Amino acid sequence: MGRGVRTAVIGSVFAVMVGGAGYGAFNIVSALNGDGGGSGSSGPAPERTGPPSSGEIKQTSAKFFTAWERGKATEAATYTNNDAAAGPLLTAYGQDAHITGVKITPGTASGATVPFTVRATVSYEGRSKPLTYKSELTVVRGRTTGRALVDWQPSVVHPQLQKGDTLVTGESANPEIEAVDRGGAVLTKEKYPSLGPILDELRAKYGETSGGTPGVELSIRHEAEGSADTTLLTLAKGKPGKLRTTLSASAQAAAETAVKKYAESSVVAVKPSTGEVLAVANHRDDGFNAAFLGKLAPGSTMKIISAATLIDNGITSMNGPAPCPNKAVWQSQTFHNLKRMQPNEKATLSESFARSCNTAFVKYADEVKVDSLTNEAENRFGLGRDNWKTGIPSFDGSVPASGGPDTAANMIGQGQVQLSPLNMASVTATAMTGGFRQPVIVSPKLDDRELATAQGLPAGTVAQLRAMMNRTATSGTAAGVMAGLSGTVGAKTGSAEVDGQSKSNSWFTGYRNDIAAAAMTQDGGHGIDAAGPIVAAVLRSGG
């Protein structure tokens, strides 16, 4: 990578801090962009500092556009601050993607950022189609040369390109699929936009066995091994093969509508009696399937597993003691409750669960072993063994045996615990039924894959968890969100503090009859602020 300006970008992969403080979670990654400009201008470069002038911005972008239009990839790359990365992608644009006749129309610059429209033609073996899209670039000052340069990002070439991606045109890697829901309704990216990456993954895995034939497409080929291609333009359609999923069109529609109201949100709904995924939706700019692959501290929704741990280990019970003081200290770290929560030294576990009292659970860190929570999560709830086979890539959760302050922090869903909405929906389904049924989005009979198993919960523990979750839904922290939902209901709220965020991540999980759902909204605040309304909307759909 070359020499240039330093930037920070939001990553689509979540990383949770493992330091002793136990509360922090990071999802910022730093990248050093280069100043790899070469011979794009004649004569010595002027010694300039500060932001590029409007004249420099116009001149640099114009030179870059002209070279790109003429198919001079190497020259175009020299007008960027990372020609080593820009060159191969710009070369692939013409050679591998077979994109010709490029015409770029710049828009009105906003500061150093120049929007533009690309019109071109994609041609392959006698087939051609027009290609039109919009993108933008930003001009920066090269740190070592002082030149005005295009700040290189793959998204300059196409807005859907990310680091490591390239463009190709040819026969599709896998035949198209016609995905249908459990009742036979067709599921398309157009009708259910957040299913796009998931349908791509299903096509990559099951396209060849679904009975279809490949077409000719312009696609984004991703760097990660096994990642599904993203189709940008179809030059010749193949014959799609039908693939039945476990999804419910009505639940999916409700999930799609709900997440649109909150940025950086994800939700999953499952059928507790079978483990079948009924809905999965994400509202994210990066297209990342955080609903299945997210790795974030789940906050107080973790108290479902923590309560089960206390009950199964004979430490306390639903009607047993779980005092709720203002603060609790565990190995030099002080834990607090949410503001305005009144202390209650005589509280039961049921009351502390329904009020989401942190200190009640932290106080019991003295009585659990370092690996008690881990064993409960793995053996009873099927988490953390890296053996789920849902049909598409997914994360199985992580509840490590953590010593020090994290023993207590893990109990309230902070520390080193990492879960996804899929994991938490499964946790709720297990708490509701007592049996762990590994979530699936397509039947295991399609490919004879072996599903994960776990011991599940004793009947007495299930009865207590259901009673406590029902209390939370009807008179506890989740009551306002769950109001009006008929049938058998239960819920748990959560919020997870994250370093560098002004607000906590919002978590919520709940069930209604034979549907369990969990949602997460980054920077969304308390559980009832964002994730709660999302889950309630999905539960209201009835699956």
Buried (B, 14 or more C-beta within 10 A) or exposed (E): EBBBBEEEEEBBEBBBBBEBBBBBBBBEEEEEBBBBBBEBBEEEBEEBEEBBEEEBBBBBBBBBBBBBBEBBBBBBBBBBBBBBBBBBBBBBBBEBBBBBBBEBEBEEBEEBBBBBEBEBBBBBEEBBBEBEBEBBBBBBBBBBBBBBBBBBBBBBBBEBBBEEBBBBBBBBBBBBBBBBBBEEBEBEBEEBEBBBBBBBBBBBBBBBBBBBBBBBBBBBBBEEEEBBBBBBBBBBEBEBBEBBBBBBBBBBBBBBBBBBEBBBBBBBBBBBBBBBBBBBBBBBEEBBBBBBBBBBBBBBBBBBBBBBBBBBBEBBBBEBBBBBBEEBEBEEBEBEBBEEBEEBEEBBBBBBBBBBBBBBBBBBBEEBEBBBBBBBBBBBBBBBBEEBBBBBBBBBBBBBBBEBBBBBBBBBBBBBBBBBBBBBBBBBBBBBBBBBBBBBBBEBEBEEEEBBEBEBBBEEBBEBBBBBBBBBBBEBBBBEBBEEBEEEBBBBBBBBBBEEBEBBBBBBBBBBBBBBBBBBBBBBBBBBBBBBBBBBBBBBBBB
